[in-house]
Amino acid sequence: MARGLQAMSDTAWDNLGVLIGCLACATIGHQVLYEWRAQAPSSVSIWFVGGFLVIYLFWFLYGVRFNRRGIWLPNAIAAILQVLFAAVILTKA
């Protein structure tokens, strides 16, 4: 299996990372919009959102450190979305 995975070029892996990461970011974006539009108080914990923000920031920095666009770009977007998510939750509190 390792040989099969190594058969793909680094560029292909980076492109795939950006694609899959953007799909993941779309799900976060959908949740942010849902929370923003919902009239009820948020049931999402700010600690949950903050925890994921820390994780996304770590992987963003990891991607920057190792120059992996497929890691830093989606995680930068995800971190921004988490900040927006936190802002929406806090304004509803």
Contacts in CASP RR format, 6 or more apart in sequence:
PFRMAT RR
TARGET T0000
AUTHOR 0000-0000-0000
METHOD contacts of the structure
MODEL  1
MARGLQAMSDTAWDNLGVLIGCLACATIGHQVLYEWRAQAPSSVSIWFVG
GFLVIYLFWFLYGVRFNRRGIWLPNAIAAILQVLFAAVILTKA
8 16 0 8 1.000
13 70 0 8 1.000
14 68 0 8 1.000
14 69 0 8 1.000
14 70 0 8 1.000
15 70 0 8 1.000
16 70 0 8 1.000
17 70 0 8 1.000
17 71 0 8 1.000
17 74 0 8 1.000
18 69 0 8 1.000
18 70 0 8 1.000
18 73 0 8 1.000
18 74 0 8 1.000
20 74 0 8 1.000
21 70 0 8 1.000
21 74 0 8 1.000
21 77 0 8 1.000
21 78 0 8 1.000
22 74 0 8 1.000
22 77 0 8 1.000
24 74 0 8 1.000
24 78 0 8 1.000
25 74 0 8 1.000
25 77 0 8 1.000
25 78 0 8 1.000
25 81 0 8 1.000
28 78 0 8 1.000
28 81 0 8 1.000
28 82 0 8 1.000
28 85 0 8 1.000
29 81 0 8 1.000
29 84 0 8 1.000
29 85 0 8 1.000
31 85 0 8 1.000
32 81 0 8 1.000
32 84 0 8 1.000
32 85 0 8 1.000
32 88 0 8 1.000
35 42 0 8 1.000
35 44 0 8 1.000
35 85 0 8 1.000
35 88 0 8 1.000
35 89 0 8 1.000
35 92 0 8 1.000
36 88 0 8 1.000
41 92 0 8 1.000
41 93 0 8 1.000
42 88 0 8 1.000
42 89 0 8 1.000
42 92 0 8 1.000
42 93 0 8 1.000
44 85 0 8 1.000
44 89 0 8 1.000
46 86 0 8 1.000
46 89 0 8 1.000
46 90 0 8 1.000
46 93 0 8 1.000
49 82 0 8 1.000
49 85 0 8 1.000
49 86 0 8 1.000
49 89 0 8 1.000
50 82 0 8 1.000
50 86 0 8 1.000
52 78 0 8 1.000
52 82 0 8 1.000
53 79 0 8 1.000
53 82 0 8 1.000
53 83 0 8 1.000
53 86 0 8 1.000
56 75 0 8 1.000
56 76 0 8 1.000
56 78 0 8 1.000
56 79 0 8 1.000
56 82 0 8 1.000
57 75 0 8 1.000
57 79 0 8 1.000
59 71 0 8 1.000
59 72 0 8 1.000
59 75 0 8 1.000
60 71 0 8 1.000
60 72 0 8 1.000
60 75 0 8 1.000
60 76 0 8 1.000
60 79 0 8 1.000
61 72 0 8 1.000
62 68 0 8 1.000
62 71 0 8 1.000
62 72 0 8 1.000
63 69 0 8 1.000
63 70 0 8 1.000
63 71 0 8 1.000
63 72 0 8 1.000
63 75 0 8 1.000
64 72 0 8 1.000
END
